[in-house]
Amino acid sequence: MADHTAVLDTAPVIHGHPDTRHVGADTDEPGRRGSLLIKDKAVQRIAEAAALSVTGVVPADKSTNALNSALGRAYPRVDCDVAGGRVRAEVEIVGVWPTPAPLLAGQVRDAVTEELRQLAGLIVDAVDVTIAKIIRVQATPPRRVQ
């Protein structure tokens, strides 16, 4: 994935040229302060955190072994394409048994969409969620004294 930057320019543009009529007088107005640069990696991290916030999504330490985790093959896996203040995300997760897959995928889609809108200010075109596997997460057995 190439490292791109989404630029959300808040300065007004008229006929392809910046509107400079109000420079200086309204610079304290939030809409005229400049632009916001968001790296693809930041968008990816926001989407990962949003997916992990959903109950029923298994975190990386419980969904893969140490080797896959070290090689960057842990779940959730997120790939985001950001261009012109818009984003399309592909999210691959591991779910907990017996969570219904369609319900889990919908909740992850909603959480990722909302966080990308709120935290990054991006327009979300699509969030595709794939459930790679469903696993049973067992509680750590209590230690016994021998």
N, C-alpha and C positions, 0 to 999 in steps of 0.2 A: 504494500500500500504506500503510495507516494505521500509525502508530507505536504499538505496544502494548507492554505490559510483562508478562512472565510472572513471577508471584510464587510462589516455592516457599517456603511457610511451614513451618518445622520445629517450631513449638510445637504441643504436643498439644491437640486439641479434643475435648471430651466433650459430647455432646448439643447441639452447635452453639455451645458457649461454651468459651473458652480454659481450659485446666486450669492454675489458678494455685496449686495446692497446693504445688508444689515450687519456686516462684520464690525465687531467692536461693541456695538450697542447691546446686542443680545447674546454675547458669548457666555453669559451665565445661564442662559436657558438650556435645559438638558438636551433638547433636540439640536442644538447648534454647537456642541462641545467637540465634535470630531468623530472619530471612527473607533470601532471595537475590532480587534484582531483575535480570532479564535483558531488555534491550531487543531488539525484533525485528531491528534493524540488526545487533546483535552475533550473533544466531543466524544471520542471513544471511551474515555474514562468515565465521563458523565453517564453514558449509556450503560456501561458495566455496573456502576454503582446503583443505577436505577433498577436494573434487572435483579441484582442481588438483594434489593430492598423488598422484593415480593416474597411473601410467605410461600414456601413450596419450591423455591429455587435453591439448589444445593450449591454451597460455596466451593471454591476450588480445592480447599484442603480436604474435603470429603468426597469429591467427585473424581479425583484422579490420583495417580501415584506420584512419588517425588520426582521421578525422571521426567514424566510428561510435564509436570509443573515447572521444572527447571528449564525445559526446552520451550516453554511458552505455549504449551498445548492444553492449558487448564481452561475450565469453563467458569464463567460465561465467555464465549468468544464473540467479539463484536467487530464488524467492519462497517465503517461509515464513509459515505461519499458526500463531501460538502462542496457546494458550488453556489456562489451568489446568494449567500444567506439562506440556502435551502439544504436539506439533508435527507438522505435515504440511508437507513441502517439495516443491517442484517445481524441478528442476535441468535446465537446458538447456546442453549442452556441444558442443564441436567435437572430433572424434576424429582420430587420425592413421591414415592408410592404411598398412599393411593390418591394423590391429587389428580383430578380430571385434567387431561392434557389440553382440551380446548379452553377451559377456564383459566388454566395457568398461562397459556400462550396469550390470551386476551389481556390478562392482568399485567404481564410483562410488556406487551405492546403499549398499553395505556400509560404505564409508569415511565417507560423510556420516552414516549412522545411528550408527556407532561414535563419531565425534567429537562429535555432538550429545548423545549419552548421557554421554560422559566429561567433556567440557569445560563443557557447560551444565546437565547433570543433568536433561535433559528426557526424557520418554517419547516415543519416535518412533513415531507411528502409521503413517506412510507416507512414502516418498521416491520420487517419480516422476521418472525420468530420461528426457530426450529428447535424442537426438543430432541436432542441427540440420544438421550436415554433416560429411563426412569429407574431409580435405584431405591432400595430400602436403606434408610439411614438408621443404624442401630445405636442406641445409647451405649456409652462406655460401661462395660460391666463393672459392678462394684468389686473392689479388691477384697480378697479373702485373706485372713490371717491363717498361717499354717503353723 
